[in-house]
Amino acid sequence: MIYFDSAATTLEKPQQVPRATAWAMTHLASPGRGGHAPGMKAADVMYRMREQAAMLFHVGDPERVVLTCNATHGLNLAIRSLVKPGGTVVISGYEHNAVTRPLYAIPGVKVKVAAGALFDAEGVYTAFEREITPEVDVVVCDHVSNVFGFIQPVERIAELCRERGVPLIVDASQSAGVLNVDLEGWGAAFVAMPGHKGLYGPQGTGLLLCAGEAQPLIFGGTGSLSARQEMPAFLPDRLEAGTHNVCGAAGLLAGMRFVSRTGTARIHRHERCLAKRMMDRLACVPGVTVFRGGEEQSGLCSVVVDGMDCEDLGAALAQRGVAVRAGLHCAPLAHRTAGTQDTGTVRFSFSAFNRPDQVDRVAAIVRELAGAAKS
């Protein structure tokens, strides 16, 4: 199988990741729940995982790195901490349902969309500049669109938020491990990310980087201040009720170490090179529309084939041993902004483990399928 769906989950992991996860399952207990060796080892792994994340993402205090189930969990924590009923929020035109659905669930929230044309970073910035008005309470923006790979001007948006005194939540689901993610430099209140995509960790892991004051979604035991009925006021305990996913944390630590050793810039160059190769191969195929954005695009490629439903194309590729994502990608707002809400797209997304020859083989299959659809 050729796996080109890493924007959903990286399937091929560094060998250290499954080894660390399996080792943790039989060697680590619950951190903070006992003074015995397995519990103490678990606490050490958890802290080293936080240290590694703090180094990668410029967090001054490792204790402000919170382990979550996924990026959606982290975004819910961040949004519920800052957005109150009746509040006003500005989001980009490329947000995932992990942002829009939590906002929709809060009564009376007014959502303003700072929509700019696809791959027009200046237009997006201008839209945020226009929409961040005095009544705005919070800004939420994804760093990279999961549909098109559009790299949004987060650094400039963060600067604008600082100037206007509005807290910023960044969804780094498609950028963590690939682009520079900088909690302190951005001055963001929260940055959420998954562990299972660009960080090469196990599914069921994620991180929330916290500069702002956070409110818990789940209440329960933390192994600290057990005599009190209120959740602890300090991080990470305030947001980590219940038994930790220690096995996931051990795998995530190994994944982040791989990213650090390899270098995010190197991984980004590799993925962009593969995406450009795919776009070049498909752009000359009659009936194939390729969404490309030059320097404003990360390492993924979205396409539409005339006369062929995206889901049908995805299924046809799967039958030929190629894994891709087809449809709306849980981001209908992005499709409305880009004008693809009626078609969706087929997305090819890459990882550090994909090769140019795989791109060539898949491009040839798409050419064949597009030709058949045209005839």
Secondary structure, DSSP 8 states (H G I E B T S, - for coil): -EE-BTTT---S--THHHHHHHHHHHH---TTS-SSHHHHHHHHHHHHHHHHHHHHHT-S-GGGEEEESSHHHHHHHHHHHH--TT-EEEEETT--HHHHHHHHTSTT-EEEEE---TT-HHHHHHHHHHH--TT--EEEEESB-TTT-BB--HHHHHHHHHHHT--EEEE-TTTBTTB---HHHHT-SEEEEESSSTT---TT-EEEEESS----SS-S--SSSTT-SS--SSTTGGG--S---HHHHHHHHHHHHHHHHH-HHHHHHHHHHHHHHHHHHHHTSTTEEEE--GGGB-SEEEEEETTS-HHHHHHHHHHTTEE-EEE-TT-HHHHHHHT-TTT-EEEEE--TT--HHHHHHHHHHHHHHHHHHH-
